[in-house]
Amino acid sequence: MSSERELARRFAAGELDALGEVYARYAGPVYTVALSRLGDPELAQEAVQDVFVKAWRATARFDADRQLRPWLYEIARRAAADITRRERRRPVTTTLAAVRCAAPATTPGEVWERWQVRCALQELSPRERELMRLTHYEGLTRSEIAERLGIPLGTVKSRLHRTHRRLARQLAHLRRLVA
């Protein structure tokens, strides 16, 4: 791993490898800041994602002589405040459209989005990932999933609803990037 100063210089220069290193080094502490402000682990994870997206977009304005940690913490505090305001205004009711394999990503933005979706899917429980696989990759109906898993149809519906809501919260920043 790079020294703090070298990492800040590489990050300010927009090196993609530096982003991964910054994430590996600071995602945990940024999560702690966000969790202390939000009190909800899922919202704190959303804030962490927001922080690194915003930080990456601001690399051109980042002064490499500054320390990354306090700068990221300040972004985390602002991201948590934004999420708090948003959560007060409306309940989460969005759903995630089917995730399908498409042509290989060709732009850095597409690579980033696909990486974010993969990360969000990996954060699901094995049971939730199985539901996503059966629904979106095998294309089974809810009734077919209930039959295959040997569980009631209502259970399949409620689990899918909760899983889609969770993914939508985790990936909400991607909708803002596209808009």
C-alpha positions in Angstrom: 0.0 0.0 0.0 1.1 3.5 -0.7 2.0 6.1 1.9 -0.8 8.6 2.7 0.8 11.4 0.8 1.5 9.2 -2.3 -2.0 7.8 -2.2 -3.4 11.3 -2.1 -1.3 12.4 -5.0 -2.4 9.4 -7.1 -6.0 9.9 -6.1 -5.9 13.6 -7.1 -4.4 12.5 -10.4 -7.4 10.3 -11.1 -5.7 7.0 -11.0 -8.3 4.2 -10.9 -6.1 1.9 -8.8 -5.8 4.7 -6.3 -9.6 4.7 -5.9 -9.6 1.0 -5.0 -6.8 1.6 -2.5 -8.6 4.6 -1.0 -11.8 2.5 -0.7 -9.9 -0.4 0.9 -8.2 1.9 3.4 -11.1 4.2 4.3 -14.5 2.4 3.7 -14.6 1.1 7.2 -13.9 4.4 9.0 -16.3 6.2 6.6 -19.0 3.6 7.4 -18.4 4.2 11.1 -19.0 8.0 10.6 -22.1 7.4 8.5 -23.5 4.8 11.0 -23.0 7.1 13.9 -25.0 9.8 12.1 -27.7 7.6 10.5 -28.1 4.8 13.0 -29.1 2.4 10.2 -26.6 -0.1 8.7 -28.2 -0.1 5.3 -28.4 3.7 5.1 -24.8 3.9 6.3 -23.7 1.5 3.5 -25.6 3.8 1.0 -23.7 6.8 2.5 -20.4 5.0 2.0 -21.2 4.4 -1.6 -22.2 8.0 -2.0 -19.0 9.2 -0.4 -16.7 7.3 -2.8 -18.7 8.3 -5.9 -18.6 11.9 -4.8 -15.0 11.7 -3.9 -14.1 10.1 -7.2 -16.0 12.8 -9.1 -14.2 15.5 -7.2 -10.6 14.2 -7.8 -9.8 17.1 -10.1 -10.7 19.6 -7.2 -8.9 17.6 -4.5 -5.7 19.2 -3.2 -3.1 16.4 -3.0 -1.4 18.2 -0.1 -4.5 17.6 2.1 -5.1 14.4 4.0 -7.7 12.1 2.5 -9.2 11.0 5.8 -10.7 14.3 7.1 -11.9 15.2 3.6 -13.7 11.8 3.2 -15.2 12.2 6.7 -16.6 15.6 5.8 -18.1 14.1 2.6 -19.6 11.3 4.8 -21.2 13.8 7.2 -22.8 15.7 4.3 -23.9 12.5 2.6 -25.5 11.3 5.9 -27.3 14.6 6.2 -28.6 14.3 2.7 -29.9 10.8 3.3 -31.5 11.9 6.6 -33.3 14.7 4.8 -34.4 12.4 2.0 -35.6 9.7 4.4 -37.8 12.2 6.2 -39.4 13.4 3.0 -40.5 10.0 1.6 -40.5 6.3 2.3 -38.5 4.0 0.0 -40.8 2.6 -2.6 -38.6 2.1 -5.6 -37.8 -1.2 -7.1 -34.9 -2.5 -9.0 -35.4 -3.4 -12.6 -34.1 -6.8 -13.7 -30.4 -7.1 -13.7 -29.4 -8.8 -16.9 -26.1 -9.5 -18.5 -25.5 -7.2 -21.4 -22.7 -6.4 -23.8 -19.3 -5.9 -22.1 -19.0 -2.5 -20.4 -17.1 -0.1 -22.6 -16.9 3.1 -20.6 -15.5 3.7 -17.1 -19.0 4.7 -16.0 -20.4 1.4 -17.2 -17.7 -0.6 -15.5 -18.3 1.4 -12.2 -22.1 0.8 -12.4 -21.7 -2.9 -13.0 -19.2 -3.1 -10.1 -21.6 -1.3 -7.8 -24.4 -3.8 -8.8 -22.1 -6.8 -8.2 -21.1 -5.4 -4.8 -24.7 -4.8 -3.8 -25.6 -8.3 -4.8 -22.7 -9.7 -2.8 -24.1 -7.9 0.3 -27.3 -9.9 0.1 -27.8 -13.1 2.1 -27.3 -16.3 0.2 -31.1 -16.8 0.3 -31.7 -13.3 -1.2 -29.1 -13.9 -3.9 -30.8 -17.2 -4.8 -34.1 -15.4 -5.2 -32.5 -12.8 -7.5 -30.8 -15.5 -9.5 -34.1 -17.5 -10.0 -36.1 -14.3 -10.8 -33.7 -12.3 -13.0 -31.3 -14.8 -14.5 -33.5 -17.9 -14.8 -36.6 -15.9 -15.4 -38.9 -18.0 -13.2 -42.2 -16.7 -12.0 -42.9 -16.3 -8.3 -45.1 -19.5 -8.4 -42.3 -21.5 -10.0 -39.8 -20.2 -7.4 -42.2 -21.2 -4.6 -42.5 -24.6 -6.0 -38.8 -25.1 -6.6 -37.8 -23.9 -3.1 -40.8 -25.6 -1.4 -42.0 -22.4 0.3 -45.3 -20.6 0.2 -46.0 -18.1 -2.7 -46.6 -15.3 -0.2 -43.2 -15.9 1.4 -41.6 -15.6 -2.1 -43.4 -12.4 -2.8 -42.5 -10.8 0.6 -38.9 -11.8 0.4 -38.5 -10.6 -3.2 -40.2 -7.3 -2.2 -37.8 -6.7 0.7 -34.8 -7.7 -1.4 -35.7 -5.4 -4.2 -36.2 -2.5 -1.8 -32.8 -3.2 -0.2 -31.1 -3.3 -3.6 -32.9 -0.1 -4.7 -31.6 1.7 -1.6 -28.1 0.4 -2.1 -28.0 1.4 -5.8 -30.0 4.7 -5.5 -26.8 6.7 -6.2 -26.6 5.1 -9.7 -30.0 6.6 -10.6 -28.7 10.0 -9.5 -25.6 9.6 -11.6 -27.7 8.8 -14.7 -30.2 11.6 -14.3 
